[in-house]
Amino acid sequence: MPDLRLTRENTLPAEGLVGTFIGRAWTAGGIPGPTPVLVAPDGVFSLAPAAPTISALLELTDPVEVARRCTGERLGDVTTLLENTPFDRRAPDRPWLLGPADLQAVKACGVTFLKSMLERVVESLATGDPGAALSTRTTLEAEVGESLSRVRPGSPEAARVKEVLVSRSLWSPFMEVGIGPDAEIFTKTQPMSTVGTGDEVGILPTSTWNNPEPEVVLAINSRGRIVGATIGNDVNIRDMVGRSTLLACRAKDNRASCAVGPFIRLFDATFTLDDVRRMILRMTIEGDDGFALTGTHSMAGISRDVLDLAAQTVGPHNQYPDGVLLFTGTSIAPSEDREGPGKGFTHHIGDLVTISSPQLGSLINRVNHTDRIPPWTLGAGRLLEILTARQRE
């Protein structure tokens, strides 16, 4: 089985910790619990004196300045915390890193890339049968191909394309949100339930067709301002979605089905929204059966700008007082044969999934069945108890 170890070399950004990186750590001393942290070249420092949660920190007028000036407790060096972070290696009396999300809503945008839109249509037309996916994909690509990549969502041209595809019985709900005026924005998981790097990610034991989805995740405060970005794995149960689009939320929101991390990089002089627009993610999957897969996801191919996605999420019709983590979609939908010719890709238990970016670092997780992963128990109520107890110290 591929080894799950976290080091500076396989986790930190290629350019090092140049910039402003915040995250969360589980602290063992005093009253144990999650604490927002600054991850810097000279160590990992508690940001609790400035803000009790990541959500509260991102609500500040200038979170970068506050994070850099905060003189909270040094929890240790980055190497030590990384070594203690993998789920199967943690010493409970030492701190470890958590996913960099707490009270924020966790939302996701679907079919924002041509590749993912076509794969969602494949799932629907193949009715969740991975064996029928290859012929369905071939037929669909022959009919529409790359022509859709030139269509601007919501434009008159998109409306004309819809008429043509409807006449050929190729239209689907996924195409509606792919090139229609309204983006697909759904709840990926509940606040406090995300997992971080070094954790297990979960797939349903009944699923025979599933995959990771590497995505850039926007950190948005309650005012709708994008203040930073991180990496996410929007674990997808393809056979369930293929049976019915009404099962999409059931397929998406399961135990440990949403990973984010390793850190949130805040926008500052070294990292801007344009860097996000140019970002490329690299994903590798390694299995204990010798299977290996590598793919790249380029944000340059997104059909809707990230500012549009943020505006459709937070605005006059919907508010999120604790902010939002917004998955922006992916252009990777692995289809390489693993089980046999024409059967495509699906996860095996024990797969090691690494999603990396030179600017953001690497999110590394091992795959397991949802019912074999320890239950999520630390919700907003428990966090409130911990924070109240700390105030009384």
VEXSE-920458 format. One record per residue (C-alpha): x, y, z. Coordinates in steps of 0.25 Angstrom, whole numbers, padded with zeros to 4 digits, always signed. Each point is the difference from the previous one (the first is absolute). Layout:
XYZ...
//
This chain:
+0000+0000+0000+0006+0014-0004+0005+0006+0013-0007+0012+0006+0011+0009+0006+0000+0015+0000+0013+0008-0002+0004+0014-0003+0004-0005-0014-0013-0007-0004-0010+0010+0007+0005+0015-0001-0001+0008-0012+0012-0001-0010+0004+0014+0003-0001-0002+0015-0008+0008+0010+0002+0013-0007-0013+0007+0002-0011-0001+0011-0005-0014+0003-0010-0003+0011-0006-0013+0005-0005-0007+0012+0007-0009+0009-0005-0009+0012+0007+0005+0012+0002-0010+0011+0004+0009+0012-0009+0007+0009-0014-0002-0006+0002-0009-0012-0007+0004-0013+0001+0007-0013+0008+0013-0001+0002+0009-0012+0015+0001-0003+0010+0008-0009+0009-0010-0007+0014+0007-0002+0014-0004-0004+0004+0002+0015-0012-0008+0006-0015-0002+0002-0006+0011+0009-0013+0000+0006-0009+0011-0005-0010-0001+0012+0003+0013+0006-0004+0007-0013-0012-0009-0004-0006-0013+0006-0004-0006-0013+0005+0000-0015-0014+0006-0003+0002+0012+0009+0014+0002-0005-0005+0002-0014-0010+0010+0004+0010+0010+0005+0003+0012-0009+0014-0004-0002+0002-0015+0004+0014+0000-0006+0005+0011+0009-0006-0006+0012+0005-0013-0003+0014+0005-0002+0000+0009+0013-0006-0010+0009+0009-0005+0011-0007-0013+0004+0007-0013+0006+0010-0007-0009-0006-0014-0001+0013-0006-0007+0007+0000-0013-0007-0004-0013+0007-0013-0001-0004-0005+0014-0015+0003-0003+0000-0007-0013+0006-0012+0005-0011-0001+0011-0011+0003-0010-0003-0013-0008-0012-0007+0006+0007-0013+0004+0012+0007+0006-0005+0010+0010+0005+0001+0014-0012+0006+0007+0010+0008+0010+0006+0008-0012-0007+0010-0010-0004-0004-0014-0005+0008-0012-0015+0000-0003-0007+0004-0013-0001+0015-0001-0015+0002+0002-0009+0001+0011-0013+0008+0001-0001+0003-0015-0010-0005-0009+0006-0010-0010-0006+0002-0014+0004-0006-0013-0002+0004-0015-0003-0011-0010+0003-0001-0015+0009+0012-0001+0009-0006-0010-0003-0007-0013+0006-0013+0004-0008-0001+0013-0013+0004-0007+0002-0011-0011+0003-0010+0011-0012+0003+0008-0009-0001-0013+0007-0014-0002-0004-0004+0014-0014+0004-0003-0001-0007-0013+0007-0012+0005-0010-0001+0012+0012-0002+0009+0005-0012-0007+0016+0001-0002-0001-0011-0010-0008+0009-0009+0008+0013+0002+0010-0003-0011-0010-0001-0012-0008+0012+0006+0012+0009+0001+0004-0004-0014-0014+0004-0006-0001+0013+0008+0014+0005-0004-0003-0003-0014-0013+0008+0001+0005+0012+0008+0015-0001+0002+0008+0012+0003-0010+0009-0007-0006+0003+0014+0013+0005+0005-0002+0013-0008-0014+0002+0006-0002+0011+0010-0010-0005+0011-0013+0008-0001+0003+0006-0013-0010+0000-0012+0010-0010-0007-0002-0009+0012-0015+0001-0002+0002-0004-0014+0009-0012+0003-0011-0005+0010-0010+0000-0011+0008-0008-0008+0004-0010+0011-0015-0001+0004-0004-0004-0014+0011-0011+0000-0005-0005+0014+0014+0003+0006-0004+0011+0009+0001-0003+0015-0001+0008+0013+0015+0000+0001+0001+0008-0013-0010+0010+0005+0009+0004+0011+0012-0002-0008-0004+0010-0011-0012+0007+0005-0001+0013+0008+0000-0006+0014+0012-0007+0006-0003-0013+0008+0004+0003+0014-0003-0011+0011+0003-0003+0014+0012-0009+0000+0000-0003+0015-0003+0006+0013+0008+0010+0008+0011-0006+0009-0001-0014-0008+0011+0002-0010+0013-0009+0002+0014+0005-0003+0013-0005-0005+0005-0013+0006-0015-0004+0002-0008-0011-0007-0010+0003-0010-0013-0008-0001-0007-0007-0011-0013-0008+0001+0002-0015+0002-0011-0002-0010+0006+0008-0011+0007-0006-0012+0003+0012-0008+0006+0012+0008+0012+0010-0001+0007+0012+0006-0002+0014-0005+0012+0009+0002-0005+0014+0001+0004+0014+0004-0008+0005+0012-0003+0015+0002+0000+0005+0014-0011+0011+0000-0004+0008+0012-0015+0004+0003+0001+0013-0008+0003-0009-0013+0015+0004+0000+0009-0011-0005+0012+0001+0010+0008-0012-0003+0000-0014-0006+0003-0015+0003+0000-0013-0006-0012-0010+0001-0004-0014-0003-0015-0001-0004-0002-0015+0001-0010-0004-0010-0009-0013+0000-0003-0001-0015-0009-0012-0001-0010+0006+0010+0000+0014-0008-0002-0008-0013-0012-0007+0005-0007+0013+0003+0004+0015+0001-0008+0001+0012+0010-0009+0008+0011+0010-0003+0000+0006+0014-0001-0014+0006+0012-0004-0008+0008+0012+0004-0003+0001+0015+0006-0012+0007+0009-0002+0012+0014+0005-0004-0004+0003-0014+0006+0014+0000+0014+0003+0002+0007+0014+0000+0014+0005+0003+0011-0001+0003-0002+0015+0003-0007+0013-0005+0009+0009-0007-0005+0014+0002+0001+0011-0011+0011+0009+0002+0012+0006-0008+0005-0014-0003-0014-0006-0004-0012+0005-0007-0013-0003-0007+0008-0001-0013+0009-0010+0005-0013-0009+0003-0005+0003-0014+0014-0006-0005+0001-0011+0009+0003-0015-0004-0003-0011+0010+0007-0014-0002-0006-0012+0005+0006-0014+0002-0007-0013+0005+0008-0012+0005-0006-0013+0003+0005-0012+0007-0003-0008-0013+0011+0007-0007-0010+0010-0007+0005+0014-0002-0007+0012-0006+0004+0014-0002-0008+0012-0006+0000+0015+0000-0011+0010+0002+0002+0014-0005-0009+0011+0005+0002+0007-0014-0010-0009-0006-0012+0005+0010-0012+0004-0007-0005+0010+0011+0010+0010+0006+0002-0003+0015-0005+0014+0003-0013-0004-0007-0001-0013+0008+0002+0008+0013-0010+0010-0003-0010-0011-0004+0003-0006+0014+0000+0012+0009-0009+0012-0003-0013+0007+0002-0008-0013-0001+0009-0009+0010+0009+0004+0011+0010-0009+0008+0003+0007+0013+0012-0009+0003+0005+0001-0014+0002-0011-0011+0010-0010-0005-0004-0001-0015+0005-0012-0009+0001+0005-0014-0001-0013-0008+0010-0008-0007+0004-0004-0014+0005-0014+0004-0009-0012+0000+0009-0012+0000-0005-0010-0011+0012-0009-0001-0003-0015+0000+0003-0006+0014-0008-0012+0001+0000-0004-0015-0002+0005-0014-0012+0010-0001-0002+0000+0015+0007+0013+0003+0005+0005+0014-0005-0002+0014+0007+0000+0013+0005-0011+0008+0001+0000+0015+0014+0005+0004+0002+0009-0012+0009+0012+0003-0005+0013-0007+0010+0012+0000-0005+0013-0006+0010+0011-0001+0003+0014-0005+0014+0007+0000-0007+0012+0007-0009-0008+0011+0007-0013+0003-0005-0014+0000-0013-0006+0006+0003-0015+0002-0011-0010+0004-0002-0015+0001-0014-0006-0005-0008-0008+0009-0015-0004+0001-0008+0010+0007-0005-0010+0011+0014-0004+0003+0005+0015+0003-0002+0005+0014-0013+0008+0001+0000+0015+0000-0003+0005+0014+0006+0014+0002-0011+0009-0005-0003+0015+0002-0007-0003+0014+0013-0007+0005+0009+0011-0006-0008+0010+0008+0002-0008+0013+0015+0000-0003+0001+0015-0003-0009+0003+0012+0009-0008+0010+0012+0006-0006-0005+0014+0003-0002-0004+0015+0014-0005+0001
//
